[in-house]
Amino acid sequence: MHSGRLVGRGGATLASLARELGVSRTTVSNAYNRPDQLSPALRERVMKAAERLGYAGPDPVARSLRTRKAGAIGLLLTEQVSYAFRDPAAVAFLEGLTLECDRAGIGLLLVPASPDSDDVRSVTRAAVDGFVAYSMPEDDPFLAAMLARPVPTVISDQPATDAADLVGIDDRAAMRNMADHLISLGHKRIGVICMRLGRDQHNGVVDERRQEGAGYHVQRNRLAGLRDGFEAAGVAWDRIPVVERFDHSIAAGASAAGQVLELDPGITALVATSDVLAMGAIGELRRRHKRVPQDISVTGFDGVKAALDAGVTTVSQPVTAKGREAGRLLLDPAVRHRARQVMLPTTFVAGTSTAPHHG
């Protein structure tokens, strides 16, 4: 899938860029690594040509080690590094990936990809032998910078691309099962709260256009699975309030639940696209003296320990196994002729947060 050449997004290499400019390879290398050796005008000419041809720059591993082995892989996150230790699903994924790194005797470098920044130097300068990207939007500049690097890459969850291996689950089918569960309990007046759908900081009601065009494929597919199930039961999707939160936290779930209730105080079920949002929603409902599940049923997604312990009806996905599979794919020395996909099974867990509607 990847060659050993220094290839940019447009297929340019250090050698081809040097030929294009009529300069030596050393001159091109100095433009990146020793700019003081070039005149400002020459360096500017090199950098403009590199941008035009899609050359991402010399491989930091090749710069630092003749062996081209950094002894570490990079984990690309769409958040600050602290998120990896705060979000329960991210923690479980990190555990699985770390287990594979330990087994292979290599290190792990956490590379943040802040959604409010386009400065991709953390990716282009990372001295790693490969990358794992954890749940990225399709239009993320950090993702593009990662794929431009001449190293193996694996994507967890999203987006699917021919340029990298993928480890994920069938989010749409799993959420369709959740919709079927609520319909079987007699619920037809439903609200939905979801995680962020794009890189822009949107907090509020989500129309169908934003749902269908979501850059985060996981959330898009989960909403589509709900729509499949509800519409099959005759429940009009455009009558269901969908509220998005940019932050993934208990507080975000609570505020989103409050907004759904303001939009439709008569809902009998509330679907959250993650367990964290679901637990925040349950707390908000109780603060409003709503009984769960007698007054309003609540569902989540992920199967994190805190939600399972609290009896949340959810879809449990093997997040730790997902991390291990990502590590195995990345460290597999087999020659890659095409991108590989590993789809892991999910389990529907009927908890105590849902009950039949008797209205």
N, C-alpha and C positions, 0 to 999 in steps of 0.2 A: 504493500500500500504506500509506503514511503521509501524513497531512495536515500542514499547517503549524501547526495549533493545539497548544496545550500540553495534551496529553491524558494522563491517568493510566490505570492498569490498569483502573479501573472506568469509564472514559470521561469522567471529570471534567476540567474546565478551570479555569484561574484565574478566569474570569468566572463559571462556574456555581458554583464554591465560594463566591465573594463573594456571589452571589445567595442561596445556601442559608443563609449566615450573616447576611445583611442588612447587610453591610459593603461598603466600597469595594474595588476591585481593589488599590489602593495598600496598604490594610491587610493584605490577604493577602500581597502581595509583601514587605511589611516584616516579616511573621512569619518569612520565610525569610532575607531579606537584611539587614534592619535591626531585629533584635528589640528593640534598646534603645528604639525608638520606640513600642513597645506595652507595656501593662501585662502582667505575667506571666500573669494570668488570661485576658486576651484572646488572647495568643499561644497558650496551652494550648488554648483553645477552637478556634482556627483549626487547630492541628496535629491535634487529635483528629478534627475533621471531615474534614480531608484524608486521614487514615488510613482513616476509615470509607468515604469515597467513592472511595478508590483514586487520589488525586491525588499524583503523584510529586514535585511541586515545579516551580518555574520552570526553563525551559531555560537552563543556564549560558551558552550561546551567545547567547541573546536578551538575557540580562542584561548581557553584556559588549560586544556589538557590535550596533548597529542593523541592520547588514547581514545578521545571522544567519549569518555565515561565520567560522568559527574558523580555517580554513586547515589543518585536521588531521583525521585519522580516528583512532579508538581501536581498539587491538587488545586484546581481553579474554582474559586467560590464567587458567587454573585453578591457577596456581602463582605463586611469587615471580618477579619480572622476570628474575632470573638464569637461570631455566629456559629462557627463549627463546634464550639464548646457549650453553646446555650440552647440551640434547637435540638430537641430529642432525636428527630429523624437524622439530622446531620451528624449528631454524635454517634449514632449506631452505624451509619455509613462509614464514618471515619474509623471506627473500631475495626470494621471488616477490612478496609483498605490497609490499615496499619498492620493487621495480622499477616497479610500477604507480603508487605514490605519487610516485616521482621523475618518471615520465612526465607525471603530472598536475600536478606542481609543488606538492604539498601535503606536510605533515608527518605523522608517525606517532607516536602517543602510546601507550606500553605501559601497560596498566591491569591490575594484578594482582588476582586474585580468589582469595584464599587459601581452601583447602577447610576450614580450621578456624576461619573467621571468617564472621559474618553482617553485618558492617559494610560496607554497600554505598555509602558516601559517595564512594569512588573512582570509582564509575560515575555516580552522580547529579550529581556536581560536575564531571565531566570536560568541558572546553570543546572539544567535537569536533563535526564535521558529520555523523558517522555512526560505526557500530561494526562491527568484524569480531570474532566470538567464535570462539576456537580450541578446539574439542573440549570442550564443556561437558556436565555431567550435566543431565538434564532437570529435576531438583529444585533447581538451584542458585539461591540468592537473587540473585546478581550477574547471572545471565542474566535473571531476572524484572525486575530494575531496568533492565537494558539495553533490554528489549523495551517497558518503560513509557515510555522516552524518545521524544519525537516526532522522531526522526531515522531515516534509512535504516539497516537492519541486514542483515548477512550472517553466516550460521553456517557454519563449516567442520567437516565430519564429523558433528557431533551437537550437539543433537538436531534432528530434522526437526520443523518447526512451520509452521503457516499464517501466522505473524506475521513471518517473515523468509525471505529467500532462502537457499538451501543449496548448498554445493559439497562433493561427497564422492565415494565409490567404493562399489561393491557388496561390502562386507566379507564378507557371508555366502557369496556365490558364490565369492569369491577363496579363502576358507579351506576351502570344500568341495573345491576343486581340490587344496589341500594334503593334505587327508585322503585323497583318491583316490590321490594320488602315493604316500603311505606304504602304503596298502593294496596298491597294485600292486607294491610292493617286498616284500610278504609280512609287514609289521608288523601285529600284532594286540594286542600288549601295550604300551600306550602311556601316557605321562604328559603332563600339560598344565600350563604355568605361564602366568598371565595378569596383565595390568596391573590397576589398581584398578577395581572394579566399582561403587563408591559413594563418597560423601563421607566416610563413616566410615572410620577407620583400621583396616581388617581385614587381617591378615596370617596366612594359613593356608589350611586346606582349605575349598573352596567346595562347598556342597551345591547340588542342582538348583534349589531355591527361590531361592537368592541369584543363581544364574546367570540364571534367567528374569526376575527382577525387577531386574536391574542398571540403575542410573540412567545409566550410560555405555553408550549404544546400540552404539557401535563394538565394545566388548569383548563385549557380549551377542551381537551378530550374528556375531562371529568364533567364539565358542564354539558358537553354533547351527550354523554351517557345518561345524565339525568333527563335531558330533553327527550332522548329516545324513549325512555321508560314512561315518562309522564304523558307524552303525546300518544303513545300506544294505548294508554288507558283513557284517552279522551280528555286529558287535562291540558288546557292551552298554555303553552310555554310563555307566551307574551303576557299572561296574567300572573306569572310568578315573579315576585320581586327578587332581583339578584343584586347583592351589594358586595363591592370589592374593597379590600384593605391592602395597602402597600406593605405595611409592617406585618410580620408574622409573629404575633404575640397573644397572650391571654387578653391583654387590654384591647387589642385590635378586634378580637372575637367578641368581646363584650360590647364595644361601641357599634360594631356591625349588627349584632343582634338587636340592639336598641333601635337602630335605623330601620331594620326590617319591620319591627313592630310598629313603628310610626307609619310606615307605608301600608301595612296591612295588619291591624291589631287582631284580626280574626284567624290568623294562621294556626293550624293544629300540629304542624311539623316544621322543623328547621334543619336544613341540611348544610353542613359545613364541609368544605373540601379538604380540611385537615383536622386532626385531633386537637391541636393547639387552639384553633379557632373554636372548635366545638366546646372545649372546656371553658373558654372565656364566655361563650354564649350561655352555657348552663349557669354560670355564676351570675350573669346579668339577669337571666330569667328569674332566678331565685330572689335576687334583689328587688325584682318587680312583683314578687309574691306569686309567681307562676310556678306551678308544680310540674316537675319533669319526672315521669312522662305523662302524668294524668291530664295536665292541661296542654302541654306542648311536648311532642317527642323531638329528640335531638339526635343527629347522627354525625359521625366524624369520618376520618380517613387516615390511615397509616398504621394503626395498631401500636402506638407508642405505649410504654409500660404504664404511665400515669393514667392514660385514658382507659386502658384495659382494667386496671385496678379500680377505677371509678365506675366501671360498668357501662361505658359508652358503647353504643352500637356502632361498629366501624368496619372498615376493610383493613385487614392486617396484611401488610406487605413485608417481605423478608429483607429489610433494609441492610442489616449486617451482611447477609449473604450477597446483597447487591454490591456492597463495597468489596467483598472478597472476589467476586466475579470480575469486577472492573480491574482489580489488581492482577488477577490471573491473565486476563486478556492482554493487558499492557505488557506484562513480563513474559508472555509466551513468545519464545524465539521463532516460532513458525513463520515462514514467509507469507505475507498477506497479499493475495491477489485481488481481494475485494473486501469491503467493510463487512464485519461479522456482527450479528445481533444475537443477544442472549435475552430471552423473555422469561421472567421468573413468575411463578404462580402466586396468586393472592388467595386470602381466605376471608369469607364473610363471617363476622362475629356478631351474633345477636346478643346485645347486652340488655341492661335494665333501663336504658334511657329512651326506649321506644315502647309503645303500647298501642293497642287498638283504639281507634277513634270511635266514640259512641254518640257523636252528635246527630 
